[in-house]
Amino acid sequence: MSSLSTTDDLENEQQYVSMLYGRLDNLREQAAERLASELRATGGTPQDRTQRDSLTSLHTERVARYDAVEQGLCFGRLDLQDGGHQHIGRIGLFDDDGDFEPLLLDWRAPAARPFYVATAATPDGGRPPPAHPHQPADGHRAGRRAAGRGSVR
């Protein structure tokens, strides 16, 4: 890999992480505005007051969560076989363009599992490839289930 490619990769990665922090800032600002709005509200029925208390608690927790992940938001990246990337972090973040594609996977999400189980021999975290393309890695004869009978041919 050339130094130019490495520099470009580093710049692209920095831009992506900066975008993630921008998204975090937007979410924190939205939560803070909603919290301020709920705190300004007064009066109403007992149901209104209960709902206001619940929303105040919800938005307070969100602001605290966004503040807590400020340091170390993104700490890993999965390089996918199709050339794409999935970034792993302390919380999940999604785009807000209507399709809600993941921008950052929560480290606890099942989709982040390959990040923890991948090795050089098994980059996808699965079994190592067989020694020969037509021979299973476990040494057993390859079988195929017969339709409807559950037997192995």
Secondary structure, DSSP 8 states (H G I E B T S, - for coil): --HHHHHHHHHHHHHHHHHHHHHHHHHHHHHHHHHHHHHH-----HHHHHHHHHHHHHHHHHHHHHHHTSTTSEEEEEE-TTS-EEEEESS-EE--SSS--EEEEETTSGGGHHHHH--SS-TTSS----SBTTB-TT------B-TTT--B-
